[in-house]
Amino acid sequence: MGKKKVLKETHDQAIKASEKVEAALVKTGSKSSGKQLIKGAVYIKASFNNTIITVTDAAGNAIAWASAGSLGFSGPKKATPFAASKVVAAIAEKLKKTGLSSVEVFVSGVGSGRDSAIRSLANQGFMISAIRDLTPIPHNGPRPPKVRRV
């Protein structure tokens, strides 16, 4: 196979190469590790079967999310207020490094975990600046059935 060539780097070239590697690591690092956030938005989707919470920054980029199902709750226990409060606790744990303090809350759905999730957010130390209900409401509903002829 022959002899292998060994390239000798100068000290300056080695420093430049290490700086390139460090810059690449900083770029590919997770979003939540380096950014310091002040304001954000919390989206709570409380259905009859589950409670899903997503946290975004001011631009709408998702920072963290969790659901009752992802925490290990199964079946009808996923839609309980207790599960919703545990989801908020998991989200707060993920957001410790970001420094997020002020949030706007957007709630959609009619599940039993919606009130509990908002209360848990306040108890975790987040300052809630606004709460909006985004639950869809039908204005006229579906077409009624035909008149029954006997």
C-alpha positions in Angstrom: 0.0 0.0 0.0 2.9 2.4 0.4 3.8 5.0 3.0 1.2 7.3 4.5 1.9 11.0 4.4 1.6 12.9 7.6 0.7 16.5 7.2 2.2 18.8 9.8 0.0 21.8 10.7 1.4 25.0 12.0 0.0 26.4 15.3 -2.0 29.1 13.5 -3.7 26.6 11.2 -4.6 24.4 14.1 -6.2 27.4 15.9 -8.2 28.3 12.8 -9.5 24.8 12.4 -10.6 24.5 16.0 -12.4 27.9 15.7 -14.3 26.6 12.7 -15.4 23.5 14.6 -16.5 25.5 17.6 -18.5 27.9 15.4 -20.2 24.9 13.7 -21.1 23.4 17.1 -22.7 26.7 18.2 -24.8 26.9 15.0 -26.1 23.3 15.3 -26.8 23.5 19.0 -30.4 23.2 20.2 -32.5 26.3 20.0 -33.3 26.5 23.6 -29.8 26.2 24.9 -28.2 29.4 23.7 -31.2 31.7 23.3 -32.4 33.9 26.1 -36.1 34.6 25.8 -38.2 37.2 27.6 -41.6 36.9 25.9 -43.3 33.9 24.5 -46.6 32.2 23.8 -48.1 29.1 25.3 -50.7 27.2 23.2 -52.9 24.8 25.2 -55.0 22.3 23.3 -57.3 20.6 25.8 -59.4 17.9 24.1 -61.6 15.2 25.6 -58.8 12.7 25.1 -55.5 14.6 25.7 -53.9 17.9 26.7 -51.1 19.2 24.5 -49.0 22.3 25.4 -46.6 24.0 23.0 -44.4 27.0 23.8 -43.2 29.3 21.1 -41.0 32.4 21.0 -42.3 35.8 19.8 -41.7 34.8 16.1 -43.8 31.7 16.5 -40.9 29.1 16.5 -41.6 26.2 18.7 -39.3 26.0 21.7 -40.8 23.1 23.7 -43.9 20.9 23.7 -45.3 18.1 25.9 -48.5 16.2 26.1 -50.1 14.0 28.7 -49.6 11.0 26.5 -45.9 11.7 26.2 -45.5 11.8 30.0 -46.9 8.3 30.3 -50.6 8.9 31.1 -52.8 6.5 29.2 -56.5 6.2 28.4 -59.0 8.5 30.1 -56.3 9.7 32.6 -54.8 11.8 29.8 -57.6 14.3 29.9 -57.6 15.0 33.6 -56.7 18.3 35.3 -53.9 16.4 37.2 -52.3 15.3 33.9 -52.5 18.9 32.6 -50.7 20.3 35.6 -48.0 17.6 35.2 -47.6 18.6 31.5 -47.0 22.2 32.6 -44.4 21.1 35.1 -42.5 19.2 32.4 -42.7 22.3 30.1 -41.3 24.5 32.9 -38.4 22.1 33.4 -37.6 22.3 29.7 -37.7 26.1 29.8 -35.5 26.7 32.8 -32.4 27.5 30.7 -34.2 30.0 28.3 -35.2 32.5 31.0 -38.7 32.8 29.7 -40.7 34.9 32.1 -43.7 36.6 30.4 -46.1 34.5 28.3 -49.4 34.9 26.5 -51.7 31.9 26.7 -53.9 30.7 23.9 -56.4 28.0 24.9 -58.4 25.9 22.5 -60.7 23.0 23.2 -63.2 22.1 25.8 -61.3 19.5 27.8 -61.1 19.5 31.6 -57.4 20.3 31.7 -57.6 23.9 30.4 -58.2 25.7 33.7 -55.7 23.5 35.5 -53.0 24.2 32.9 -53.4 28.0 33.2 -53.3 27.8 37.0 -50.2 25.6 36.9 -48.5 28.0 34.6 -49.0 30.8 37.1 -47.8 28.6 40.0 -44.6 27.7 38.0 -43.6 31.4 38.0 -44.6 32.5 34.6 -46.1 36.0 34.3 -49.3 35.6 32.2 -49.9 38.8 30.2 -52.9 37.7 28.3 -55.3 34.7 28.0 -57.2 34.2 24.7 -59.7 31.4 24.0 -59.3 30.1 20.4 -62.0 27.4 20.7 -63.8 27.2 17.4 -67.5 28.1 17.7 -70.0 27.1 14.9 -72.1 30.1 13.8 -74.9 28.1 12.2 -73.9 24.4 12.5 -74.6 21.6 10.0 -77.6 21.3 7.8 -80.6 19.9 9.7 -82.1 16.6 8.6 -84.9 16.3 6.1 -88.5 16.4 7.5 -89.7 12.9 8.4 -92.6 11.7 6.3 -94.8 8.9 7.7 
